Structures are given as structure tokens and as C-alpha cells.
């Protein structure tokens, strides 16, 4: 079909993108070059009563943020019969204020022109995509598909806001899409971390040097293909730390500016590396889901800081083809969500996971290697969280130490070494080697073209330096040690089973209760221990579910007000041939509902309505 250059229109103060693809044609010939907002309705709808039409338009306005009353001033009657006498259209009901009627007869599948708001350019009908300002600076760019019916290739969106300060993100009308069994995410507006290949646009890795030698991607990542097949609408790629490292704002974000964390005073770190994916979903109610990645905390850390449910899934649960990774040992696709229902749906439909069982584990492991928290208020919140699980499962936590358990039944391969001495470098060092080698081609390509080394920030420089020093022999030693620990843990701490998928759940901390201001100087980069909150689930290849449940008050030195910081805890489950990811989500959802705790999270300053209790969260029953 013919196309026009993407044009921007303003209707009642709201900016819209006229998608360039022609999705329909009028019967009438229109010679005007003006772009006109129109409402497409089926002829059968217009044969009903005036009240039915009024109710329909009210429904449009309540479910769709793209539709506005101004679209109904020009009506296009969509005739289902290609032989219909369009002259009878003047006798049909019309919306209030409608001054012009056109007709269209499309012999093909009617789903290509569902009722809703569109734009008319000449006799051509184009989809209307609403433009939202990226006020949180969460996206590196928006994107639109060349073909809205068979999205495969994309183009970056260069539109900026009317004040010239923010990039714009385009979203289609929700009325264009109908959820089906084949397309459960039809119309679901989805943001991608900038590690996923998206055909037609560049992957930037948030590096100016990388952009200078990168070409637009020629294919979509396997996971992106899966999302598109299921009906998701990719609206853009989100910012992240440089090369998906662990940069913190602001002095470690050099090439690009760090996204804004929408929680609290909006001057807290969003953490990383999936910074933009988390900030966008926590701040924009027009966005439905965000996809990131995790090697050593890149999903879990932003989830706790920005207040989102998230899942670091079992290792190997989906293809990583077309995704730029840090380490083949640890990297997985990661999911953010504002609801546990959505998190379950996305995980179950896009990953190779077992359905949640009818029964749940009855052991709750509480590792004293990580608890209690030094902050007493934080610990009180965690105790209440664990209490909800204890009450639901009819059991009590089992306090134990991973290190002590190791000393009681050490594997023969450890040769009597304590756990901390056996695994001091086994995770971070091989990850750094993969990280360094994975970008070797980029460094060579850049140096060949510009006769200089590419710039990298302090965290990447530190990690690549370690990676360069790790020999092949060292690498094999470290990975063998990880395999020994993983096998030992599966046999002596948490095991998979067919009845509950995991014979226990383990509570793990993640994140701090203390403010982390984005203007505070950062410490020098450092390594992370294998037995720590960042690496425990990656090393064990087990799923880890992040569950925000509380809000910690703090007196902001920025706003001068009492603000609240998200507080989360996490659950870890077994992974062997059986994966317990969906069990964890199902368990958390059931336990929270049983106690009237929220299973959905709001956008903006607060995750949940405030209340005077330990968690500073109002329960569902009180809403």
C-alpha cells in the first residue's frame, strides 16, 4: 500500500502520529491534502438506537486513551457488504457533532479496519497513534512498525514534544486489537531494553562509540518474535547502563543521561542495568509491560528501586538468540510487571516453564547468611512479609546458614575448604571474562575505523580489566566450582519435585531501605562475592521473584517532604529439569490475596496508597 511520511497532528491539545501505512480506502475520492481525524464505525452499529451509539462512544473513551470526541466529527461508515448501496448512509445514526460522512467497503478481513479513531489523508485511511512525552527520559527512542498487521521491521521515531525537551513515544488505539487465544497480548504496549535486536533500528548499548560502528539490526531477537506473534506492540527501546553494566547515576552515566526514578522525590537512583525499562513501567500508565535482561541483578535491582514485580526466570527458559549478553553463564530475559497476574501471563506464554501446581511447598528457608537486616524498620517489614507466607502455608520459617550447611556436608571436590574460600571469584571473574571477550569484535572494529580505543565508563573499564586477566584455565576452574556448588545446593538445600516443583522456597533480600540520591558521588567499582544477593540465583540457575510490598518513609533532602521508598523481598525456588518460576508467582499471588495485600502496583510517586501500619501500605479490604 502507498504510504505518507509520518505526520504529527494535534487534537484538543493532544499530539498524534499519523501512521504512514494505508489501512483502508474511501469509496469517495477526496482531493483535499488535509489530514482529518475520523471515526470508523460498522454500518450494523449505526442501525441501532441513538442510545446504543452514545453508550458505544462512551465505552471507547473509557477503554482507549487514543480516542477523543473530536474524531467523531467525521464519520466513515464501514460496510460489511461490498455491494451495499452507500447512498443509504445518510439515513444511519450518526454521533453528535458529526458533520461529514464517508464510506468504505473492504472485501478482505474486517479485522484490518476495526471500529475506532483514524486519520484521513486524501482518500486513504491511516491508524492514529497517540504521542506521549518521555518525561522520565526512560527511552533511548520510540519505534513504530512498518506494517501494523504483520510487524517485523521497525523505524525509530524522531518526534519530540512541543516544548522541544522530550522524545515522544507513539502508542496505537486499544480499539485496534482483540485478545484471542492465539494473541493473548494483542495490543499490549511493550518496551524493550536496548539489548534486544529489533529489525530496522540500531542497538546502541548506550555507548556513543558502539553507535558509531553499529548497523541497524537485520532481524528480530527470538524473544521479540515471540512477543510479536502473541500480539504485543513494541513501542520503543529503553535506556540502560552502558553495555548493561552496573553504573549508578550520575557520575557513572557518561554518554547518556540516566532515566528518572518516578518513586518518591524523583531523585533516587533507578539502579541498573535495566534502568529505563523499570522507570518507564513504574511511571507511565499507558505502558503495559517492560522486558529487560539480568546477569547479576539487572532486573532485580531496578525492580526494588522502582517498585515493580519482576522475575529473573530459570536459566535457559527461553532463547537468547538476538540478545546482546554479558555472560553465557548467567544471562536471562527478565520481566517487569505492575501486576502479578500479568507477570504470570507473560512468563507462562513466552517461556518454557511448568504450569503452577495445585499445592505449594511447606518449607520456608530463611538464610542467616543474609538476615536480619541492620535497619530495624526494614527487618520488621520483612518479618511481616514472611509472616504472611507462614500463615498461608501453615508453617514456620526454617532458620539456617548456607555456609554452616556446607561445613556440615561439604562436597568432596571442595577439599575441606569453607564456602567463602571455595567460591571467592567463581561468579564475578568468569562473568567479566565473558563480558570482555563478548565485545572484542566491537573494540577491534572501532579501533580499526578510528585508530583509537572506544570510550567506556568506569564500571565497564574495571570489569573488562578483570576479564582480560582471566585465563582459559582460570575460567574452567571457576565454572567447575560453580557446578560443584550448584549440584551440592540442589541436593542439600532446595530440590525440585514433581508435586510442588520445589520442595522449599528461600527468602532472599534485595535492595536497600536507605535513600540513594542520584546526585551523590559513587564509590569506585568493585567485585561481587559469589554468595551474595546479586549472584545467588544466577549461580544456582534458579528463578527469583521480586515482590514489592512495603514503603519506607524518609525525609527527602531534595523535596523537603516525607517521601517513601519501595521495599521488596524475593523468593527463590528450585530449578533442575523442573522449573518452579510459575509456582513462585502463583504462591505470592495467593498468599497476598489471602491477607488482602495488593497484587497490583500504581504508577508515580507511590506504589500503593499509604496507611499507618508497619508496611505503610493500605490493604485491599480498606480501599
C-alpha positions in Angstrom: 0.0 0.0 0.0 1.0 3.6 -0.5 2.4 5.4 2.5 2.9 9.0 3.6 5.7 10.3 5.8 4.7 10.0 9.4 2.9 13.3 10.2 2.1 14.8 13.6 -1.4 16.2 14.3 -2.7 18.0 17.4 -6.3 17.3 18.5 -7.7 19.1 21.6 -4.2 19.7 22.9 -3.0 16.1 22.4 -0.4 15.1 19.8 -0.9 12.2 17.5 1.2 10.4 14.9 -0.4 9.5 11.6 1.0 6.1 10.9 2.3 6.0 7.3 0.7 2.8 6.3 -2.6 2.9 4.4 -5.1 0.6 6.1 -8.2 1.4 4.1 -9.6 3.5 1.3 -12.8 5.5 0.9 -15.3 4.8 -1.8 -15.4 8.6 -2.4 -12.5 10.5 -4.0 -11.2 13.2 -1.7 -8.9 15.7 -3.3 -8.0 17.7 -0.2 -4.5 17.2 1.1 -5.6 18.0 4.7 -5.2 15.3 7.3 -8.5 14.8 9.1 -9.4 12.9 12.3 -12.1 10.4 11.6 -14.2 7.7 13.4 -14.7 4.4 11.6 -17.9 2.5 12.6 -19.6 -0.5 11.0 -22.9 0.0 9.3 -24.6 -2.5 11.6 -23.6 -0.4 14.6 -25.2 2.7 13.1 -28.6 0.9 12.5 -29.1 0.6 16.3 -30.6 3.2 18.6 -29.1 6.6 19.4 -28.7 5.5 23.0 -26.7 2.4 21.9 -24.4 4.6 19.8 -23.9 7.0 22.7 -23.1 4.2 25.0 -20.6 2.7 22.5 -18.7 6.1 22.2 -18.6 6.4 26.0 -17.1 2.9 26.1 -14.5 4.0 23.5 -13.5 6.9 25.7 -13.3 4.8 28.9 -11.1 2.0 27.4 -9.0 3.9 24.9 -6.6 6.7 25.6 -6.3 7.5 21.9 -9.9 8.2 21.1 -11.3 11.7 21.7 -14.7 13.1 20.8 -13.2 15.2 18.0 -12.6 12.0 16.0 -16.4 11.5 15.7 -17.0 14.8 13.8 -16.1 13.0 10.6 -17.7 9.5 10.2 -16.5 6.7 7.9 -19.2 4.0 7.6 -17.6 0.6 7.1 -19.9 -1.5 5.1 -19.6 -5.3 5.5 -21.3 -5.9 2.2 -19.1 -4.8 -0.7 -22.3 -4.5 -2.8 -24.0 -2.2 -0.3 -25.7 1.0 -1.6 -23.7 3.6 0.2 -26.3 6.3 -0.5 -28.4 4.9 2.4 -25.6 6.0 4.8 -27.4 9.4 5.2 -30.2 7.5 6.9 -28.0 5.9 9.5 -27.5 7.2 13.1 -24.5 9.5 13.5 -22.6 10.7 16.5 -23.4 14.1 18.0 -21.5 16.8 16.2 -20.8 14.7 13.1 -20.9 16.9 10.0 -19.3 14.7 7.3 -19.9 11.1 6.3 -17.8 8.9 4.1 -18.0 5.3 3.1 -15.6 2.3 2.8 -16.2 -1.2 1.7 -13.3 -3.6 2.3 -13.7 -7.1 0.9 -10.8 -8.5 2.9 -10.6 -9.4 6.6 -12.6 -6.8 8.6 -10.1 -7.0 11.4 -7.8 -4.8 9.3 -10.2 -1.9 9.9 -11.8 -2.3 13.3 -14.0 0.5 14.7 -12.1 3.3 16.2 -10.2 6.5 15.6 -8.2 7.0 12.4 -6.9 9.8 10.2 -7.9 10.5 6.6 -5.3 11.8 4.1 -7.0 12.2 0.7 -9.0 9.0 0.4 -6.5 7.0 2.4 -7.2 5.8 6.0 -4.3 5.7 8.5 -4.1 4.5 12.1 -4.0 7.1 14.8 -1.2 6.6 17.3 -1.1 8.9 20.4 2.2 10.5 21.3 3.3 10.6 24.9 6.2 12.6 26.1 9.0 10.6 27.7 9.2 12.8 30.7 11.3 10.3 32.7 13.9 10.1 29.9 13.4 6.3 30.1 13.6 5.5 26.3 16.5 5.8 24.0 14.0 6.1 21.2 10.4 5.2 20.3 9.7 2.8 17.4 6.8 2.1 15.1 6.4 -0.9 12.8 6.4 -0.5 9.0 3.5 -2.9 8.8 0.9 -2.7 11.6 -0.7 -6.0 10.6 2.4 -8.1 10.3 5.0 -6.2 12.4 8.5 -7.3 11.6 10.6 -4.3 10.6 10.6 -1.1 12.7 11.7 2.5 12.3 12.9 4.8 15.1 10.6 7.7 16.0 12.3 11.1 15.7 9.4 13.2 17.0 10.0 15.4 20.0 7.5 17.1 22.3 6.0 20.5 21.6 8.3 22.1 24.1 11.3 20.6 22.4 12.6 18.9 25.5 11.4 15.2 25.4 11.3 12.5 22.8 7.8 11.1 22.1 6.6 7.5 22.2 3.7 6.5 20.0 1.0 4.0 21.0 -1.9 2.7 18.9 -5.5 2.8 19.8 -6.5 -0.1 22.0 -9.6 -0.5 19.9 -7.5 -1.9 17.0 -6.7 -5.1 18.9 -8.8 -8.0 20.2 -7.3 -10.5 22.6 -7.6 -14.1 21.4 -6.2 -17.5 22.4 -3.6 -17.1 19.7 -2.8 -13.5 20.6 -3.2 -13.1 24.4 -1.1 -9.9 24.4 -3.0 -8.3 21.4 -2.3 -4.5 21.7 -0.2 -4.9 24.8 2.2 -1.9 24.7 5.7 -3.3 25.4 9.1 -1.6 25.9 12.3 -3.4 25.2 15.7 -3.0 26.9 18.3 -1.9 24.4 19.9 -5.3 24.3 17.2 -6.9 22.0 17.7 -6.9 18.3 14.8 -5.0 16.6 14.9 -5.2 12.8 15.4 -1.8 11.2 16.9 0.1 14.2 20.2 0.2 15.9 21.1 -1.4 19.2 23.1 1.3 21.0 24.3 -0.4 24.1 24.2 3.1 25.5 27.6 3.8 24.1 28.4 6.6 21.6 31.3 4.6 20.4 29.2 1.5 19.8 26.6 3.5 17.8 29.4 4.9 15.6 30.2 1.4 14.2 26.8 -0.4 14.6 24.5 -1.0 11.7 20.7 -1.3 12.0 19.6 -4.8 13.1 18.6 -7.0 10.2 16.4 -9.4 12.3 14.4 -9.5 15.4 15.6 -11.4 18.5 13.8 -14.7 19.0 12.1 -13.4 22.1 10.9 -10.3 20.2 9.5 -12.6 17.5 7.6 -14.5 20.2 6.2 -11.3 21.7 5.0 -10.1 18.2 3.4 -13.4 17.4 1.5 -13.2 20.6 0.2 -9.7 19.7 2.4 -7.4 21.7 3.0 -3.9 20.3 6.7 -2.8 20.6 6.7 0.9 21.3 10.4 1.5 21.7 13.7 0.6 23.3 14.6 1.7 26.8 17.8 3.1 28.2 20.1 1.0 30.3 23.6 1.4 31.8 26.5 1.4 29.3 27.0 -2.2 28.0 24.5 -3.3 30.6 26.9 -2.8 33.5 26.1 -1.7 37.0 26.6 2.1 36.5 24.9 4.4 39.1 23.8 7.9 38.4 25.1 10.4 37.8 28.9 10.4 37.7 29.0 6.9 36.1 26.5 7.7 33.3 28.8 9.5 30.8 27.5 9.0 27.2 23.8 9.3 28.0 21.7 10.7 30.9 20.2 8.3 33.4 16.4 7.8 33.5 14.3 9.3 36.3 13.0 7.0 39.0 9.3 8.1 39.4 9.1 7.0 43.0 9.4 9.3 46.0 11.1 12.6 45.3 12.2 11.5 41.7 15.8 12.0 42.6 16.5 8.4 43.7 18.7 6.1 41.6 16.7 3.8 39.3 19.6 1.3 39.6 20.5 -0.8 36.6 21.2 -2.1 34.2 17.5 -2.3 33.1 17.0 1.3 34.3 14.7 2.7 31.6 12.6 -0.4 31.4 11.8 -0.2 35.1 11.4 3.6 35.3 9.0 3.6 32.3 6.7 0.9 33.6 6.7 2.5 37.1 5.9 5.9 35.7 3.7 5.5 32.7 0.2 4.1 33.0 -0.1 4.0 29.2 2.7 1.3 29.1 1.6 -2.3 29.8 4.9 -4.2 30.2 8.6 -3.9 30.0 11.2 -6.5 29.1 14.8 -6.4 30.3 17.6 -8.8 31.0 19.5 -10.0 34.0 23.0 -11.3 34.5 23.9 -10.2 38.1 21.0 -8.0 39.2 19.9 -6.1 36.1 16.2 -6.9 36.6 16.1 -7.4 40.3 17.9 -4.2 41.4 15.7 -1.8 39.2 12.6 -3.7 40.4 13.3 -3.0 44.0 14.3 0.7 43.4 11.4 1.5 41.1 8.8 -0.7 42.9 7.8 -3.3 40.4 7.1 -7.0 40.4 9.8 -8.8 38.5 11.0 -12.2 37.6 14.5 -13.4 36.9 13.5 -16.7 35.4 15.2 -20.1 35.5 18.3 -20.1 33.4 17.7 -21.4 29.9 13.9 -20.8 30.0 13.9 -19.0 26.6 16.1 -18.4 23.6 18.8 -15.7 23.9 19.4 -15.5 20.2 19.5 -11.9 19.0 20.1 -10.6 22.5 23.5 -9.0 23.4 24.6 -10.7 26.6 27.2 -10.1 29.3 27.8 -13.7 30.1 26.7 -17.0 28.6 26.8 -18.4 32.2 24.2 -16.1 33.7 22.2 -14.0 31.3 18.4 -14.4 31.0 15.5 -12.4 29.7 13.9 -10.6 32.7 10.3 -9.4 33.2 8.8 -6.4 34.9 5.2 -6.0 35.7 2.8 -3.9 37.7 0.5 -6.9 38.5 1.2 -10.5 39.5 -1.5 -11.6 37.0 0.4 -10.0 34.1 3.7 -11.3 35.3 2.3 -14.8 35.4 0.7 -14.4 31.9 3.9 -13.1 30.3 6.1 -15.7 31.9 3.8 -18.6 31.1 3.2 -17.6 27.5 6.7 -16.6 26.5 8.9 -19.0 28.4 9.4 -22.7 28.6 8.1 -23.2 32.2 5.9 -25.8 34.0 2.4 -24.6 35.0 2.0 -23.8 38.7 1.0 -26.8 40.8 -2.2 -27.2 42.9 -0.1 -27.5 46.1 2.8 -25.4 47.4 6.0 -26.1 49.3 5.7 -26.2 53.1 9.3 -25.2 53.9 10.3 -21.6 54.1 14.1 -21.2 54.2 15.5 -18.1 56.0 19.3 -17.9 55.4 21.1 -16.2 58.3 23.9 -15.5 55.9 21.8 -12.5 54.7 19.4 -11.8 57.6 18.5 -10.0 59.7 18.7 -6.5 58.2 20.7 -3.9 60.1 17.8 -1.5 59.6 15.3 -2.5 62.3 12.3 -1.0 60.5 13.3 -2.8 57.3 13.5 -6.1 59.2 10.1 -5.5 60.8 8.7 -5.2 57.3 10.4 -8.4 56.1 9.2 -10.3 59.2 5.6 -9.3 58.3 6.2 -10.4 54.7 7.4 -13.8 55.9 4.5 -14.0 58.4 2.1 -13.8 55.5 3.8 -16.7 53.8 3.9 -18.7 57.1 0.2 -18.2 57.7 -0.8 -19.1 54.2 1.4 -22.2 54.1 0.7 -23.3 57.6 4.4 -23.5 58.6 7.2 -21.5 60.2 10.4 -20.3 58.7 13.5 -22.5 59.0 16.5 -20.5 60.0 19.7 -21.9 58.6 23.1 -20.8 57.2 24.2 -21.8 53.8 27.8 -21.6 54.9 27.1 -23.8 58.0 25.2 -26.3 55.9 28.2 -26.5 53.6 30.5 -27.2 56.6 28.2 -30.0 57.8 28.2 -31.9 54.5 30.8 -30.4 52.2 31.3 -31.9 48.7 34.4 -33.9 48.2 35.6 -31.6 45.4 35.8 -28.7 47.9 38.7 -30.5 49.7 37.6 -29.2 53.1 37.5 -25.5 52.2 34.9 -23.3 53.8 32.3 -22.0 51.3 33.6 -18.4 51.3 37.1 -19.7 50.5 35.9 -22.1 47.9 33.9 -19.6 45.8 35.5 -16.1 46.2 35.9 -15.5 42.5 33.8 -18.2 40.9 31.0 -16.0 39.6 32.3 -12.4 39.1 35.6 -13.3 37.4 34.2 -15.7 34.7 31.4 -13.2 34.1 34.0 -10.5 33.5 35.9 -12.7 31.1 32.7 -13.4 29.1 32.0 -9.7 29.2 35.4 -8.7 27.9 35.6 -11.3 25.2 32.0 -10.7 24.1 32.8 -7.1 23.0 36.2 -7.9 21.4 34.9 -7.6 17.9 33.4 -4.2 18.7 36.7 -2.9 20.2 38.7 -4.1 17.1 36.2 -2.7 14.7 36.2 0.7 16.4 40.0 0.9 16.7 40.4 -0.1 13.0 38.0 2.6 11.9 39.1 5.5 14.2 42.6 4.4 15.2 41.8 4.8 18.9 40.2 2.8 21.7 36.5 3.3 22.3 35.4 5.2 25.4 33.9 3.0 28.2 32.8 4.2 31.6 34.5 3.3 34.9 32.5 0.2 35.7 32.9 -1.3 32.2 36.6 -0.4 32.3 37.0 -2.2 35.7 35.2 -5.3 34.6 36.9 -5.6 31.2 40.2 -5.2 33.0 39.4 -8.2 35.2 38.1 -10.1 32.3 41.2 -9.6 30.3 43.3 -11.1 33.1 41.3 -14.3 33.5 42.9 -17.2 31.6 41.1 -20.1 30.0 42.4 -22.4 32.8 41.1 -20.0 35.4 37.7 -19.8 33.6 37.3 -23.6 33.6 38.3 -23.8 37.3 35.7 -21.2 38.2 32.9 -22.8 36.2 33.7 -26.2 37.6 33.5 -24.7 41.1 30.1 -23.3 40.3 28.9 -26.6 39.0 30.0 -28.3 42.2 28.2 -25.7 44.3 25.0 -25.9 42.2 24.9 -29.7 42.5 25.5 -29.5 46.2 22.8 -26.9 46.8 20.2 -28.9 44.8 21.0 -32.0 46.9 21.3 -30.4 50.3 19.2 -27.2 50.4 16.4 -26.9 47.7 15.4 -29.7 45.4 12.9 -29.9 42.6 10.0 -32.3 42.7 7.0 -33.1 40.5 4.3 -32.3 43.1 5.2 -28.7 44.1 8.0 -28.1 41.6 10.3 -27.0 44.6 10.4 -28.7 48.0 11.1 -25.3 49.6 11.2 -21.6 48.9 14.0 -19.4 50.1 13.6 -15.8 51.2 16.4 -13.6 49.9 16.9 -9.8 50.4 17.4 -7.4 47.6 17.8 -3.7 47.7 18.4 -1.1 50.5 15.9 0.7 52.7 18.1 3.8 52.6 17.8 6.6 50.1 20.2 6.6 47.2 20.3 10.1 45.7 21.2 10.3 42.1 23.5 13.3 42.7 25.6 11.5 45.4 29.1 10.6 44.3 29.6 6.9 43.8 32.4 4.7 45.2 34.9 3.1 42.9 33.8 -0.1 41.1 34.3 -3.3 42.9 33.7 -7.0 42.6 30.8 -9.0 44.0 31.1 -12.2 46.0 29.6 -15.4 44.7 27.4 -15.9 47.8 25.6 -12.6 47.8 22.2 -11.2 46.8 23.4 -10.4 43.2 24.7 -13.8 42.3 22.9 -16.4 44.4 20.1 -17.1 41.8 22.3 -16.7 38.7 24.9 -19.1 40.1 22.2 -21.6 41.1 20.3 -21.0 37.8 17.2 -20.8 39.9 14.2 -18.4 39.5 14.0 -15.3 41.7 10.8 -13.4 42.1 10.9 -9.8 43.4 7.9 -8.7 45.4 7.5 -5.1 46.4 5.2 -5.0 49.5 6.1 -2.0 51.6 7.1 1.7 51.5 9.9 3.0 53.7 9.5 6.7 54.8 12.4 9.1 54.5 12.8 12.8 54.8 14.0 13.9 51.4 16.8 16.5 51.2 15.5 17.2 47.7 11.8 17.8 48.2 11.9 18.8 51.8 8.9 16.4 52.3 8.3 13.0 53.8 8.7 10.6 50.9 8.5 6.8 50.6 10.9 4.3 49.1 9.9 0.9 47.7 10.7 -2.1 49.8 10.8 -5.6 48.4 11.7 -9.1 49.3 12.3 -12.0 47.0 11.6 -15.7 46.7 13.9 -18.3 45.2 12.7 -21.7 44.0 14.2 -24.9 42.6 15.4 -25.4 39.1 16.5 -28.7 37.7 14.7 -30.4 34.9 11.6 -28.9 36.5 11.3 -25.1 36.8 9.4 -23.5 39.7 9.0 -20.0 38.3 5.2 -20.0 37.9 4.8 -21.7 41.3 6.6 -18.8 42.9 4.3 -16.2 41.3 1.2 -18.3 42.0 2.2 -18.7 45.6 2.9 -15.0 46.1 -0.4 -14.0 44.5 -2.5 -16.5 46.6 -0.7 -15.5 49.8 -1.1 -11.8 49.2 -4.8 -12.1 48.3 -5.5 -14.2 51.4 -4.2 -11.4 53.5 -5.8 -8.6 51.4 -2.4 -7.4 50.3 -2.2 -5.6 46.9 -1.2 -7.7 43.9 -1.1 -4.7 41.6 1.1 -1.6 41.7 0.3 2.0 40.8 2.5 4.3 38.7 4.0 7.5 40.1 5.2 8.7 43.5 3.7 5.8 45.5 3.4 2.1 44.7 0.4 1.8 47.0 -2.0 4.0 48.9 -0.4 5.0 52.2 -1.6 3.7 55.6 -0.5 3.8 59.2 1.0 0.3 59.6 4.3 -1.4 59.5 4.4 -1.5 55.7 2.9 1.9 55.2 0.5 0.3 52.7 -3.3 0.2 52.7 -4.7 -3.3 52.3 -7.2 -4.1 49.6 -10.0 -4.6 52.0 -9.5 -0.9 53.2 -9.6 0.6 49.7 
